[in-house]
Amino acid sequence: MTTELLSGWGRTAPSAAEVVDAVDDSAVAGAVRGRGARGVLARGLGRSYGDAAQNGGGTVVRLGESSAVSLDSSTGLVRVGAGVSLETVIASLLPQGFFVPVTPGTRLVTLGGAIAADIHGKNHHVDGSFGNHLESLDLMGPDGTIRTVGPNTDPEAFWATVGGMGLTGIVTACTFRALAVETSKMLVETWRTSDLDETMRVMEEHESSYRYSVAWIDALGTGARLGRGVVTMADHAPASAVPLGTSREFTDSSVAGVPSVVPSGLLNSTTIRAFNELWYRKAPRRRSAELQGISAFFHPLDLVRNWNRLYGRRGMLQYQFVIPLGAETLLRSIMERLAHGRAASFLTVLKRFGPSNAGMLSFPAPGWTLTLDIPTGVSGLGELLHGLDHDVVGAGGRVYFAKDSRVSPALVPQMYPRLDEWRAVCDRLDPTAVFQSDLSRRLGLRRANTVDGAPSGTRE
């Protein structure tokens, strides 16, 4: 056990915790039973942007990648430990003709993190989020014992854990249904759009024909250029579309890295405006049936190791919200206010979500979701985003816990109307609130129960 200063991918609000590197379930159980007054939390690869995987003053269990990936090729069922990364799973499945059912914009997340955040990807309008594809998961409780839960076995515990940000217990393993694919390539369609109306129109008209759909948006575009972007849609390439002998091995890897010290302010409205212009202009007006690799389409930023360091020591925050279909006027207003507020983001992504699942705190809901990476040094940023939060809530939307580092706790019950239902399940599974995080305390997610006799679950 060592004391470490931990932060999220945004590198803001670090906190110190006692970290246990657990190589197997017995080590995890030992850490849970030996926790202190500030409770315990599991941590994977630290790709939550805010404080979801931090537990200041408490214990953090870092799950090791100790389990093999077991595939039943006749059913497509995969059994894997919670500390295993999506990268490892993809590398194992692709040569066998399968792919993960859902992947976010990075493959450097663990299965445990994928479940805790109920990750979504470019295929939500077709396949939903990761929880939709889970057959079961093994959940360690506050006494260190493990129970298996699933959509048909203690479904309340299952759906409280899917999207529950690690606060119902520690997931140690899971079984999910993989997607059968013929190759390791993608067939990609591209449209370069001139404004927000065209961007949304292309997505609405075409995405039902493709499994994957996403739009990069120029967040600094204003006036006639507001919402201009590059829409890409894709399907897994069939064997007939790739050259004979093309390998199904997953061979993509990082090609560059960012040094540990980068001057603050390197990414600002001027440099990001220039990047956005270049990125927009280099995209073709229209291109069909382009063959791309898995990484190029799904995980382009993974090609640059530690790319978050580009934001300097002050770090950055990611702001992601979803608003219902029919609230397009609000989407336009939000984008205008972000652009005029000089909330510069070189990675701004627009997607359309399909139906929600039964996860009580799962983020995706039918509608438009916008994601921005914003340097923390932007003047007036907190006030700007706080105002946007209220508009999002007023429209029936919400922000994503896995990305959040600053939302007001007063808005959480409105964003997540099943919060009390989730709390009741947590009280049953973990009556003294052993499982805690900086996020849960900041937002007051757990009730004011106790850990080993010490107050816990209160707002700080």
ZADO-216915 format. One record per residue (C-alpha): residue in one letter; residue number from 0; y, z, x. Coordinates in nm, 4 decimals. Example, Ala and Ser with C-alpha at 12.3 -4.5 7.8 and 13.67 -1.06 7.14 Angstrom:
2
VOMI;type;seq;py;pz;px
VOMI;A;0;-0.4500;0.7800;1.2300;
VOMI;S;1;-0.1060;0.7140;1.3670;
//
This chain:
460
VOMI;type;seq;py;pz;px
VOMI;M;0;0.0000;0.0000;0.0000;
VOMI;T;1;0.3427;-0.0952;0.1320;
VOMI;T;2;0.6969;-0.0596;0.0027;
VOMI;E;3;0.8546;-0.3997;-0.0512;
VOMI;L;4;1.1794;-0.5347;-0.1904;
VOMI;L;5;1.0834;-0.7841;-0.4590;
VOMI;S;6;1.2860;-1.0372;-0.6513;
VOMI;G;7;1.2250;-1.3319;-0.8775;
VOMI;W;8;1.2587;-1.6957;-0.7803;
VOMI;G;9;1.6313;-1.6773;-0.8541;
VOMI;R;10;1.6683;-1.4139;-0.5773;
VOMI;T;11;1.8881;-1.1873;-0.7878;
VOMI;A;12;1.8549;-0.8141;-0.8667;
VOMI;P;13;1.5815;-0.7218;-0.6155;
VOMI;S;14;1.4079;-0.3855;-0.6519;
VOMI;A;15;1.1712;-0.1878;-0.4299;
VOMI;A;16;0.8157;-0.1043;-0.5368;
VOMI;E;17;0.4895;0.0160;-0.3888;
VOMI;V;18;0.2843;-0.3040;-0.3568;
VOMI;V;19;-0.0947;-0.3102;-0.3610;
VOMI;D;20;-0.2678;-0.6308;-0.2538;
VOMI;A;21;-0.5810;-0.6265;-0.4679;
VOMI;V;22;-0.8701;-0.8498;-0.3657;
VOMI;D;23;-1.1026;-0.7571;-0.6535;
VOMI;D;24;-1.1160;-0.5779;-0.9875;
VOMI;S;25;-1.2030;-0.2425;-0.8329;
VOMI;A;26;-0.8884;-0.2558;-0.6197;
VOMI;V;27;-0.6831;-0.3405;-0.9286;
VOMI;A;28;-0.8397;-0.0501;-1.1169;
VOMI;G;29;-0.7666;0.1847;-0.8266;
VOMI;A;30;-0.4015;0.0838;-0.8300;
VOMI;V;31;-0.3775;0.1314;-1.2065;
VOMI;R;32;-0.5359;0.4760;-1.1946;
VOMI;G;33;-0.3256;0.5770;-0.8929;
VOMI;R;34;0.0101;0.4650;-1.0329;
VOMI;G;35;0.3137;0.6889;-1.0224;
VOMI;A;36;0.5666;0.7910;-1.2840;
VOMI;R;37;0.7241;0.4445;-1.3051;
VOMI;G;38;0.4042;0.2761;-1.4098;
VOMI;V;39;0.2322;-0.0369;-1.2834;
VOMI;L;40;0.2655;-0.4129;-1.3182;
VOMI;A;41;0.0708;-0.7178;-1.2009;
VOMI;R;42;0.2449;-0.9850;-0.9923;
VOMI;G;43;0.1315;-1.3318;-0.8981;
VOMI;L;44;0.3306;-1.5757;-0.6843;
VOMI;G;45;0.6732;-1.4520;-0.7910;
VOMI;R;46;0.7867;-1.7680;-0.9718;
VOMI;S;47;0.9467;-1.5918;-1.2692;
VOMI;Y;48;1.3173;-1.6479;-1.2141;
VOMI;G;49;1.4420;-1.3025;-1.3092;
VOMI;D;50;1.2908;-0.9539;-1.3020;
VOMI;A;51;0.9742;-1.0083;-1.5058;
VOMI;A;52;0.7420;-0.9487;-1.2070;
VOMI;Q;53;0.9308;-0.6506;-1.0625;
VOMI;N;54;0.8770;-0.2780;-1.1212;
VOMI;G;55;1.1423;-0.0906;-0.9275;
VOMI;G;56;1.0279;0.2546;-0.8175;
VOMI;G;57;0.6783;0.1936;-0.9491;
VOMI;T;58;0.3591;0.0163;-0.8472;
VOMI;V;59;0.3132;-0.3612;-0.8308;
VOMI;V;60;-0.0368;-0.5048;-0.8006;
VOMI;R;61;-0.0378;-0.8406;-0.6291;
VOMI;L;62;-0.3506;-1.0215;-0.7418;
VOMI;G;63;-0.5443;-1.2002;-0.4718;
VOMI;E;64;-0.6868;-1.5503;-0.4965;
VOMI;S;65;-1.0423;-1.4285;-0.4553;
VOMI;S;66;-1.2323;-1.6078;-0.7285;
VOMI;A;67;-1.3894;-1.9508;-0.7298;
VOMI;V;68;-1.3050;-2.2008;-1.0019;
VOMI;S;69;-1.6138;-2.2390;-1.2202;
VOMI;L;70;-1.6315;-2.5510;-1.4388;
VOMI;D;71;-1.8902;-2.6347;-1.7010;
VOMI;S;72;-1.8510;-3.0121;-1.6993;
VOMI;S;73;-2.0498;-3.0508;-2.0212;
VOMI;T;74;-1.7972;-2.8463;-2.2217;
VOMI;G;75;-1.4844;-2.8570;-2.0058;
VOMI;L;76;-1.4710;-2.4774;-1.9989;
VOMI;V;77;-1.3241;-2.3235;-1.6826;
VOMI;R;78;-1.3747;-1.9652;-1.5703;
VOMI;V;79;-1.1296;-1.8385;-1.3088;
VOMI;G;80;-0.9704;-1.5207;-1.1745;
VOMI;A;81;-0.6152;-1.4354;-1.2765;
VOMI;G;82;-0.4892;-1.4418;-0.9165;
VOMI;V;83;-0.5896;-1.8047;-0.8634;
VOMI;S;84;-0.3033;-2.0562;-0.8598;
VOMI;L;85;-0.2740;-2.3679;-1.0711;
VOMI;E;86;-0.2633;-2.5601;-0.7433;
VOMI;T;87;-0.6113;-2.4351;-0.6539;
VOMI;V;88;-0.7407;-2.5064;-1.0040;
VOMI;I;89;-0.5993;-2.8614;-1.0040;
VOMI;A;90;-0.7453;-2.9316;-0.6592;
VOMI;S;91;-1.0851;-2.8144;-0.7827;
VOMI;L;92;-1.0842;-2.9891;-1.1212;
VOMI;L;93;-0.9433;-3.3334;-1.0413;
VOMI;P;94;-1.2369;-3.4586;-0.8306;
VOMI;Q;95;-1.4640;-3.3539;-1.1175;
VOMI;G;96;-1.2658;-3.5517;-1.3754;
VOMI;F;97;-1.0626;-3.2720;-1.5328;
VOMI;F;98;-0.7054;-3.1427;-1.5322;
VOMI;V;99;-0.5329;-2.8242;-1.6459;
VOMI;P;100;-0.4358;-2.8436;-2.0144;
VOMI;V;101;-0.0772;-2.7335;-1.9464;
VOMI;T;102;0.1318;-2.7173;-1.6296;
VOMI;P;103;0.4966;-2.6189;-1.5886;
VOMI;G;104;0.7294;-2.7743;-1.3317;
VOMI;T;105;0.5528;-2.5935;-1.0487;
VOMI;R;106;0.1831;-2.5609;-0.9706;
VOMI;L;107;0.2555;-2.2475;-0.7643;
VOMI;V;108;0.1901;-2.0015;-1.0446;
VOMI;T;109;-0.1207;-1.7927;-1.1033;
VOMI;L;110;-0.3405;-1.8023;-1.4091;
VOMI;G;111;-0.2347;-1.4458;-1.4865;
VOMI;G;112;0.1294;-1.5519;-1.4768;
VOMI;A;113;0.0541;-1.8579;-1.6885;
VOMI;I;114;-0.0891;-1.6308;-1.9570;
VOMI;A;115;0.1812;-1.3634;-1.9332;
VOMI;A;116;0.4572;-1.6234;-1.9775;
VOMI;D;117;0.2491;-1.8521;-2.2035;
VOMI;I;118;0.3651;-2.1448;-1.9927;
VOMI;H;119;0.4585;-2.4764;-2.1472;
VOMI;G;120;0.4951;-2.8215;-1.9998;
VOMI;K;121;0.5929;-3.1769;-2.0778;
VOMI;N;122;0.3085;-3.2043;-2.3310;
VOMI;H;123;0.4010;-2.9229;-2.5694;
VOMI;H;124;0.4679;-3.1680;-2.8537;
VOMI;V;125;0.0997;-3.2723;-2.8264;
VOMI;D;126;-0.0951;-2.9802;-2.6772;
VOMI;G;127;0.1176;-2.6697;-2.7256;
VOMI;S;128;0.1399;-2.3976;-2.4598;
VOMI;F;129;-0.1255;-2.2512;-2.2325;
VOMI;G;130;-0.2425;-1.9882;-2.4813;
VOMI;N;131;-0.3586;-2.2636;-2.7173;
VOMI;H;132;-0.6331;-2.3544;-2.4687;
VOMI;L;133;-0.7647;-2.0077;-2.3841;
VOMI;E;134;-1.1131;-1.9140;-2.4980;
VOMI;S;135;-1.0940;-1.5566;-2.3708;
VOMI;L;136;-0.9331;-1.3294;-2.1147;
VOMI;D;137;-1.0356;-1.0082;-1.9413;
VOMI;L;138;-0.7738;-0.7377;-1.9883;
VOMI;M;139;-0.7617;-0.4169;-1.7840;
VOMI;G;140;-0.6230;-0.1168;-1.9702;
VOMI;P;141;-0.4391;0.1933;-1.8448;
VOMI;D;142;-0.7663;0.3726;-1.7601;
VOMI;G;143;-0.8817;0.0856;-1.5362;
VOMI;T;144;-1.1511;-0.0421;-1.7712;
VOMI;I;145;-1.1734;-0.4074;-1.8723;
VOMI;R;146;-1.2181;-0.5508;-2.2189;
VOMI;T;147;-1.2662;-0.9155;-2.3120;
VOMI;V;148;-1.0366;-1.0409;-2.5857;
VOMI;G;149;-0.9850;-1.3795;-2.7433;
VOMI;P;150;-0.8499;-1.5531;-3.0520;
VOMI;N;151;-1.1642;-1.4417;-3.2380;
VOMI;T;152;-1.2257;-1.1138;-3.0514;
VOMI;D;153;-0.9452;-0.8618;-3.1016;
VOMI;P;154;-0.6982;-1.1402;-3.1777;
VOMI;E;155;-0.4088;-0.8935;-3.1985;
VOMI;A;156;-0.4602;-0.7858;-2.8372;
VOMI;F;157;-0.5097;-1.1489;-2.7344;
VOMI;W;158;-0.1919;-1.2825;-2.8950;
VOMI;A;159;0.0111;-0.9820;-2.7786;
VOMI;T;160;-0.1020;-1.0556;-2.4218;
VOMI;V;161;-0.0334;-1.4311;-2.4402;
VOMI;G;162;0.3392;-1.4390;-2.3723;
VOMI;G;163;0.3492;-1.0597;-2.3412;
VOMI;M;164;0.4923;-1.0651;-1.9863;
VOMI;G;165;0.2129;-0.8491;-1.8425;
VOMI;L;166;0.2988;-0.5450;-2.0533;
VOMI;T;167;-0.0249;-0.5112;-2.2533;
VOMI;G;168;-0.2419;-0.4651;-1.9424;
VOMI;I;169;-0.3522;-0.6609;-1.6373;
VOMI;V;170;-0.5349;-0.9882;-1.6949;
VOMI;T;171;-0.8102;-1.0127;-1.4336;
VOMI;A;172;-0.9828;-1.3379;-1.5394;
VOMI;C;173;-0.9810;-1.5989;-1.8124;
VOMI;T;174;-1.1726;-1.8896;-1.9621;
VOMI;F;175;-0.9838;-2.1987;-2.0765;
VOMI;R;176;-1.0561;-2.5526;-2.1929;
VOMI;A;177;-0.9694;-2.8218;-1.9378;
VOMI;L;178;-0.8539;-3.1748;-2.0138;
VOMI;A;179;-1.0873;-3.4622;-1.9219;
VOMI;V;180;-0.9166;-3.7336;-1.7128;
VOMI;E;181;-1.0418;-4.0503;-1.5422;
VOMI;T;182;-0.8096;-4.0588;-1.2398;
VOMI;S;183;-0.5598;-3.8553;-1.0400;
VOMI;K;184;-0.2746;-4.0907;-1.1327;
VOMI;M;185;-0.0183;-4.1054;-1.4115;
VOMI;L;186;0.1117;-4.4122;-1.5965;
VOMI;V;187;0.4843;-4.3472;-1.6343;
VOMI;E;188;0.7502;-4.5053;-1.8559;
VOMI;T;189;1.1186;-4.4623;-1.7662;
VOMI;W;190;1.4413;-4.5079;-1.9618;
VOMI;R;191;1.7901;-4.4501;-1.8198;
VOMI;T;192;2.0142;-4.3396;-2.1057;
VOMI;S;193;2.3922;-4.3533;-2.1303;
VOMI;D;194;2.4636;-4.0462;-2.3467;
VOMI;L;195;2.3059;-3.7627;-2.5426;
VOMI;D;196;2.2555;-3.9681;-2.8583;
VOMI;E;197;2.0562;-4.2304;-2.6695;
VOMI;T;198;1.8594;-3.9644;-2.4807;
VOMI;M;199;1.7510;-3.7913;-2.8014;
VOMI;R;200;1.6863;-4.1215;-2.9789;
VOMI;V;201;1.4524;-4.2437;-2.7048;
VOMI;M;202;1.2640;-3.9137;-2.7099;
VOMI;E;203;1.2335;-3.9095;-3.0882;
VOMI;E;204;1.1241;-4.2720;-3.1143;
VOMI;H;205;0.8691;-4.2852;-2.8328;
VOMI;E;206;0.7244;-3.9456;-2.7493;
VOMI;S;207;0.4583;-3.9581;-3.0221;
VOMI;S;208;0.2985;-4.2395;-2.8199;
VOMI;Y;209;0.2681;-4.0337;-2.4990;
VOMI;R;210;0.1082;-3.7048;-2.4025;
VOMI;Y;211;0.3968;-3.6091;-2.1695;
VOMI;S;212;0.7700;-3.6403;-2.2313;
VOMI;V;213;1.0787;-3.5022;-2.0546;
VOMI;A;214;1.4415;-3.5907;-1.9850;
VOMI;W;215;1.6535;-3.5095;-1.6821;
VOMI;I;216;2.0142;-3.4603;-1.7938;
VOMI;D;217;2.3384;-3.4899;-1.5974;
VOMI;A;218;2.4755;-3.1465;-1.6903;
VOMI;L;219;2.8230;-3.2273;-1.5581;
VOMI;G;220;2.8653;-3.5431;-1.7632;
VOMI;T;221;3.1499;-3.5214;-2.0141;
VOMI;G;222;3.3054;-3.7461;-2.2764;
VOMI;A;223;3.1152;-4.0720;-2.3171;
VOMI;R;224;2.8732;-3.9638;-2.0415;
VOMI;L;225;2.7762;-3.6324;-2.2052;
VOMI;G;226;2.3991;-3.5977;-2.2055;
VOMI;R;227;2.3296;-3.9143;-2.0086;
VOMI;G;228;1.9974;-3.8902;-1.8311;
VOMI;V;229;1.6617;-4.0267;-1.7313;
VOMI;V;230;1.3749;-4.0004;-1.9809;
VOMI;T;231;1.0193;-4.0210;-1.8513;
VOMI;M;232;0.7019;-4.0295;-2.0572;
VOMI;A;233;0.3481;-4.0601;-1.9323;
VOMI;D;234;-0.0242;-4.0459;-1.9877;
VOMI;H;235;-0.3090;-3.9945;-1.7449;
VOMI;A;236;-0.3955;-4.3332;-1.6017;
VOMI;P;237;-0.7345;-4.4725;-1.7041;
VOMI;A;238;-0.9711;-4.6002;-1.4361;
VOMI;S;239;-0.8889;-4.9583;-1.5342;
VOMI;A;240;-0.5240;-4.9065;-1.4313;
VOMI;V;241;-0.5804;-4.7965;-1.0708;
VOMI;P;242;-0.7156;-4.9908;-0.7716;
VOMI;L;243;-1.0879;-4.9666;-0.7097;
VOMI;G;244;-1.1759;-4.6885;-0.4730;
VOMI;T;245;-0.8718;-4.4749;-0.5572;
VOMI;S;246;-0.9588;-4.1148;-0.4781;
VOMI;R;247;-0.9480;-3.8459;-0.7427;
VOMI;E;248;-0.8819;-3.5841;-0.4749;
VOMI;F;249;-0.5630;-3.3815;-0.5037;
VOMI;T;250;-0.3912;-3.4321;-0.1679;
VOMI;D;251;-0.0205;-3.3775;-0.2375;
VOMI;S;252;0.1489;-3.1175;-0.0185;
VOMI;S;253;0.4949;-2.9947;0.0802;
VOMI;V;254;0.6832;-3.2337;0.3056;
VOMI;A;255;0.9868;-3.0208;0.3941;
VOMI;G;256;1.1171;-2.6671;0.3858;
VOMI;V;257;1.4510;-2.4934;0.3444;
VOMI;P;258;1.5528;-2.2455;0.6177;
VOMI;S;259;1.5821;-1.8781;0.5336;
VOMI;V;260;1.9602;-1.8761;0.5799;
VOMI;V;261;2.1686;-2.1276;0.3840;
VOMI;P;262;2.5472;-2.0961;0.3406;
VOMI;S;263;2.6463;-1.9691;-0.0037;
VOMI;G;264;2.8279;-2.2312;-0.2040;
VOMI;L;265;2.6347;-2.5271;-0.0629;
VOMI;L;266;2.5401;-2.6183;-0.4193;
VOMI;N;267;2.8616;-2.6332;-0.6184;
VOMI;S;268;3.0174;-2.8567;-0.8815;
VOMI;T;269;3.1263;-3.1110;-0.6179;
VOMI;T;270;2.7939;-3.1467;-0.4360;
VOMI;I;271;2.5904;-3.1333;-0.7569;
VOMI;R;272;2.8138;-3.3932;-0.9230;
VOMI;A;273;2.7486;-3.6251;-0.6290;
VOMI;F;274;2.3743;-3.5589;-0.6451;
VOMI;N;275;2.3646;-3.6186;-1.0201;
VOMI;E;276;2.5471;-3.9485;-0.9823;
VOMI;L;277;2.3039;-4.0625;-0.7147;
VOMI;W;278;1.9981;-3.9491;-0.9102;
VOMI;Y;279;2.1212;-4.1219;-1.2253;
VOMI;R;280;2.2097;-4.4491;-1.0534;
VOMI;K;281;1.8832;-4.4781;-0.8621;
VOMI;A;282;1.6776;-4.4635;-1.1840;
VOMI;P;283;1.5882;-4.8004;-1.3380;
VOMI;R;284;1.7399;-4.8873;-1.6722;
VOMI;R;285;1.3845;-4.9469;-1.7971;
VOMI;R;286;1.0500;-4.9432;-1.6168;
VOMI;S;287;0.6976;-4.9575;-1.7592;
VOMI;A;288;0.3497;-4.8613;-1.6416;
VOMI;E;289;0.4489;-4.7208;-1.3032;
VOMI;L;290;0.1640;-4.5453;-1.1229;
VOMI;Q;291;0.2639;-4.2022;-0.9941;
VOMI;G;292;0.0715;-3.9172;-0.8378;
VOMI;I;293;0.0225;-3.5811;-1.0049;
VOMI;S;294;0.2855;-3.4060;-0.7912;
VOMI;A;295;0.5468;-3.6798;-0.8232;
VOMI;F;296;0.5378;-3.6580;-1.2010;
VOMI;F;297;0.4688;-3.2894;-1.2672;
VOMI;H;298;0.5852;-3.0960;-0.9601;
VOMI;P;299;0.8478;-3.2854;-0.7568;
VOMI;L;300;1.0260;-2.9695;-0.6424;
VOMI;D;301;0.7040;-2.8301;-0.4934;
VOMI;L;302;0.7409;-3.0951;-0.2248;
VOMI;V;303;1.0263;-2.8851;-0.0821;
VOMI;R;304;0.9101;-2.5395;0.0242;
VOMI;N;305;1.1431;-2.2525;-0.0718;
VOMI;W;306;1.3899;-2.4861;-0.2413;
VOMI;N;307;1.5477;-2.1844;-0.4150;
VOMI;R;308;1.7080;-2.0939;-0.0806;
VOMI;L;309;1.9468;-2.3868;-0.1294;
VOMI;Y;310;2.1505;-2.1573;-0.3555;
VOMI;G;311;2.2247;-1.9165;-0.0687;
VOMI;R;312;2.2009;-1.5406;-0.0659;
VOMI;R;313;2.3755;-1.4980;-0.4009;
VOMI;G;314;2.0899;-1.6841;-0.5644;
VOMI;M;315;2.0803;-1.8613;-0.8974;
VOMI;L;316;1.9729;-1.8032;-1.2520;
VOMI;Q;317;1.7803;-2.0283;-1.4821;
VOMI;Y;318;1.8964;-2.0490;-1.8396;
VOMI;Q;319;1.6434;-2.1830;-2.0878;
VOMI;F;320;1.6744;-2.1710;-2.4631;
VOMI;V;321;1.5182;-2.3395;-2.7640;
VOMI;I;322;1.6958;-2.4238;-3.0883;
VOMI;P;323;1.5398;-2.5733;-3.4024;
VOMI;L;324;1.5290;-2.9407;-3.4873;
VOMI;G;325;1.8359;-3.0157;-3.6943;
VOMI;A;326;2.0619;-2.8146;-3.4602;
VOMI;E;327;2.1555;-3.1174;-3.2501;
VOMI;T;328;2.5275;-3.0561;-3.3090;
VOMI;L;329;2.4898;-2.7159;-3.1437;
VOMI;L;330;2.3001;-2.8727;-2.8531;
VOMI;R;331;2.5916;-3.1086;-2.7977;
VOMI;S;332;2.8409;-2.8211;-2.8176;
VOMI;I;333;2.6442;-2.6138;-2.5663;
VOMI;M;334;2.6277;-2.9011;-2.3204;
VOMI;E;335;3.0020;-2.9630;-2.3546;
VOMI;R;336;3.0817;-2.5958;-2.2899;
VOMI;L;337;2.8501;-2.5813;-1.9897;
VOMI;A;338;3.0062;-2.8944;-1.8405;
VOMI;H;339;3.3635;-2.7768;-1.8975;
VOMI;G;340;3.2687;-2.4338;-1.7625;
VOMI;R;341;3.1581;-2.6059;-1.4405;
VOMI;A;342;2.8120;-2.4526;-1.4752;
VOMI;A;343;2.6773;-2.7018;-1.2241;
VOMI;S;344;2.3034;-2.7659;-1.2442;
VOMI;F;345;2.1247;-3.0409;-1.0526;
VOMI;L;346;1.8005;-2.9614;-1.2342;
VOMI;T;347;1.8703;-2.9841;-1.6075;
VOMI;V;348;1.5740;-3.0639;-1.8299;
VOMI;L;349;1.5548;-3.1443;-2.1999;
VOMI;K;350;1.2274;-3.1415;-2.3951;
VOMI;R;351;1.1106;-3.1277;-2.7548;
VOMI;F;352;0.8671;-2.8552;-2.8527;
VOMI;G;353;0.5948;-2.8923;-3.1107;
VOMI;P;354;0.4555;-2.6117;-3.3305;
VOMI;S;355;0.4418;-2.2509;-3.2117;
VOMI;N;356;0.1171;-2.0645;-3.1551;
VOMI;A;357;0.0358;-1.7106;-3.2697;
VOMI;G;358;0.1737;-1.5405;-2.9577;
VOMI;M;359;0.4017;-1.2601;-3.0743;
VOMI;L;360;0.6451;-1.3037;-2.7846;
VOMI;S;361;0.5585;-1.6619;-2.6950;
VOMI;F;362;0.8744;-1.8612;-2.6273;
VOMI;P;363;0.8095;-2.2168;-2.7545;
VOMI;A;364;0.9108;-2.2969;-3.1111;
VOMI;P;365;0.9637;-2.6337;-3.2804;
VOMI;G;366;1.2884;-2.7824;-3.1571;
VOMI;W;367;1.4906;-2.8791;-2.8514;
VOMI;T;368;1.4674;-2.6791;-2.5305;
VOMI;L;369;1.7221;-2.7115;-2.2509;
VOMI;T;370;1.6739;-2.5661;-1.9012;
VOMI;L;371;1.9420;-2.5318;-1.6325;
VOMI;D;372;1.9462;-2.3880;-1.2788;
VOMI;I;373;2.2950;-2.2464;-1.2183;
VOMI;P;374;2.4421;-2.0855;-0.9030;
VOMI;T;375;2.5368;-1.7245;-0.9754;
VOMI;G;376;2.8828;-1.7645;-0.8210;
VOMI;V;377;3.0227;-1.9765;-1.1062;
VOMI;S;378;3.3420;-1.8107;-1.2334;
VOMI;G;379;3.3089;-1.6733;-1.5870;
VOMI;L;380;2.9381;-1.7578;-1.6054;
VOMI;G;381;2.8291;-1.4302;-1.7646;
VOMI;E;382;3.0821;-1.4555;-2.0459;
VOMI;L;383;2.9989;-1.8218;-2.1030;
VOMI;L;384;2.6246;-1.7629;-2.1299;
VOMI;H;385;2.6700;-1.4547;-2.3470;
VOMI;G;386;2.8615;-1.6659;-2.5954;
VOMI;L;387;2.5921;-1.9333;-2.5863;
VOMI;D;388;2.3258;-1.6678;-2.6493;
VOMI;H;389;2.4951;-1.5698;-2.9750;
VOMI;D;390;2.5134;-1.9313;-3.0887;
VOMI;V;391;2.1465;-1.9860;-3.0012;
VOMI;V;392;2.0465;-1.6766;-3.1996;
VOMI;G;393;2.2661;-1.7817;-3.4901;
VOMI;A;394;2.0783;-2.1109;-3.5077;
VOMI;G;395;1.7398;-1.9353;-3.5086;
VOMI;G;396;1.6685;-1.9923;-3.1395;
VOMI;R;397;1.5778;-1.7780;-2.8393;
VOMI;V;398;1.5810;-1.7583;-2.4594;
VOMI;Y;399;1.2735;-1.7510;-2.2346;
VOMI;F;400;1.1815;-1.4121;-2.0854;
VOMI;A;401;1.0163;-1.5729;-1.7817;
VOMI;K;402;1.3503;-1.7267;-1.6850;
VOMI;D;403;1.5895;-1.4550;-1.7994;
VOMI;S;404;1.7879;-1.2166;-1.5809;
VOMI;R;405;2.0892;-1.1301;-1.7984;
VOMI;V;406;2.0461;-1.1524;-2.1756;
VOMI;S;407;2.1731;-0.8647;-2.3919;
VOMI;P;408;1.8944;-0.6355;-2.5220;
VOMI;A;409;2.0701;-0.6198;-2.8583;
VOMI;L;410;1.9831;-0.9859;-2.9189;
VOMI;V;411;1.6112;-0.9593;-2.8393;
VOMI;P;412;1.4916;-0.8467;-3.1881;
VOMI;Q;413;1.6736;-1.1440;-3.3407;
VOMI;M;414;1.5309;-1.3865;-3.0882;
VOMI;Y;415;1.1790;-1.2481;-3.1258;
VOMI;P;416;1.1362;-1.1249;-3.4849;
VOMI;R;417;0.7741;-1.0185;-3.4190;
VOMI;L;418;0.8847;-0.7690;-3.1526;
VOMI;D;419;0.7906;-0.4604;-3.3571;
VOMI;E;420;0.4492;-0.6096;-3.4314;
VOMI;W;421;0.3994;-0.6643;-3.0587;
VOMI;R;422;0.5134;-0.3102;-2.9835;
VOMI;A;423;0.2573;-0.1697;-3.2243;
VOMI;V;424;-0.0236;-0.3521;-3.0418;
VOMI;C;425;0.1110;-0.2278;-2.7062;
VOMI;D;426;0.1098;0.1277;-2.8428;
VOMI;R;427;-0.2571;0.0880;-2.9335;
VOMI;L;428;-0.3604;-0.0656;-2.6025;
VOMI;D;429;-0.1324;0.1412;-2.3785;
VOMI;P;430;-0.0106;0.4488;-2.5710;
VOMI;T;431;0.1784;0.6038;-2.2768;
VOMI;A;432;0.3433;0.2791;-2.1632;
VOMI;V;433;0.1731;0.2655;-1.8249;
VOMI;F;434;0.2485;-0.1066;-1.7884;
VOMI;Q;435;0.6160;-0.1455;-1.7108;
VOMI;S;436;0.8577;-0.3882;-1.5485;
VOMI;D;437;1.2252;-0.4168;-1.4661;
VOMI;L;438;1.2434;-0.6718;-1.7478;
VOMI;S;439;1.0878;-0.4376;-2.0035;
VOMI;R;440;1.3272;-0.1562;-1.9137;
VOMI;R;441;1.6339;-0.3822;-1.9047;
VOMI;L;442;1.5577;-0.5275;-2.2470;
VOMI;G;443;1.4029;-0.2154;-2.4018;
VOMI;L;444;1.0844;-0.4020;-2.4924;
VOMI;R;445;0.8491;-0.1026;-2.4938;
VOMI;R;446;0.9057;0.2025;-2.7108;
VOMI;A;447;1.0249;0.5239;-2.5449;
VOMI;N;448;0.6784;0.6533;-2.4611;
VOMI;T;449;0.5812;0.8219;-2.1368;
VOMI;V;450;0.3973;0.7412;-1.8155;
VOMI;D;451;0.2186;1.0501;-1.6857;
VOMI;G;452;0.4719;1.2718;-1.8623;
VOMI;A;453;0.7855;1.0930;-1.7371;
VOMI;P;454;1.0189;0.9086;-1.9776;
VOMI;S;455;0.9568;0.5361;-1.9823;
VOMI;G;456;1.0277;0.2237;-2.1799;
VOMI;T;457;1.3922;0.3137;-2.2303;
VOMI;R;458;1.6873;0.0915;-2.1613;
VOMI;E;459;1.8609;0.1305;-1.8299;
//
